[in-house]
Amino acid sequence: MNILYGPLYSRRLGISLGLDIIPYKTCSYNCIYCHEGETTFLTLDRKEFFPLENVLHQLSTLKGKRIVKGRPVDYITFAGSGEPTLDVNIGSYINYLKDNCPIPVAVITNSSLLWDEKVRQDIRGADLVVPSLDAVTEDSFQMINRPVPHLSLEKVLQGLVDFCEVFQGAVWLEILLCEGINDSFEDLERFAVLLKNLPVQKIQLNTVSRPPAESWVRPSSLQTLSQWKDLLGARVTVVEDAVNSTRKNMEEALRRKVAVLLQKRSYTLEEIQRELHKSGHEVIKVLARMEKEGLVERTLKNGKSVFYGNKGRIMGNGAPTKPSY
């Protein structure tokens, strides 16, 4: 399994080289807004998902590098298509990178395991941690994040507070708003009280900008985002919905390759990854957009999604065309 993907343009981190150390859609949450789709393995149990030696071997290719594939990288980021703190070896990976690579290390986490002191110790070597918090009431937490059973918001909040108080690096908290679910003025007031004394350097306000797991989820309005920003104060930045041209160009290049591949025959996600030397995190985003546009279709075979091109609409460049009759 290739755990490295990118470098990609990140709306939050600039040019980011991703590390996907968790099997696809293995997570402690099943968020209604997740652009990766529904969680297929909901768990809070930490384990080794890929052999430590194999992952360290891949990380060794970054030794001494500041530029990867011709691009200067702002962060090496533990993210991908699952919750990275579920991997018991994440501390070893962070320590290896800090000892051997000059690029800053970031961890994007849903905060679900920060109550665990071992997790807090494992990620303390990172330069930046970006935890998320989408709710300040138990009902909203259960509705939006749909966590693993018996995980409470109180436990998550306490873990977040404990981590922020001891972490020596930077903490940028992300809040993702969904229209009519967690973006009311009452929600805003509760967040304001919680965040008043939370020692984070930035608060990144976000909303739905990619196809969500649940089709009924809608983005909050720009007016709502602006209202939240005004009340929550100077630490808040609104993550723009507009896609940066750099990231757009990189995704379009992958889109064309996927289109050419699917003209030949059907492929599973794993086969596409292997053929194009890309991670599932990169490929699934492109497939989701192409499927929504009717360029790609999928079916289930032996429990796996199989993707194939809609021959009447797909061209080598991934653009729709008139069907041939």
Secondary structure, DSSP 8 states (H G I E B T S, - for coil): ---EEEEEEETTTEEEEEE--S-TTEES---TT-TT-S-SEE----B--S-HHHHHHHHGGGTT-SEETTEE-SEEEE-SSS-GGGBTTHHHHHHHHHHH--S-EEEEE-STTTTSHHHHHHTTT-SEEEEB---SSHHHHHHHT--STT--HHHHHHHHHHHHHH--SEEEEEEEEBTTTT-SHHHHHHHHHHHTT---SEEEEEE--S--SSTT--B--HHHHHHHHHHH-TTEEE--SS--HHHHHHHHHHHHHHHHHHHHS-EEHHHHHHHHT--HHHHHHHHHHHHHTTSEEEEEETTEEEEEE-TTTB-TTS-B-----
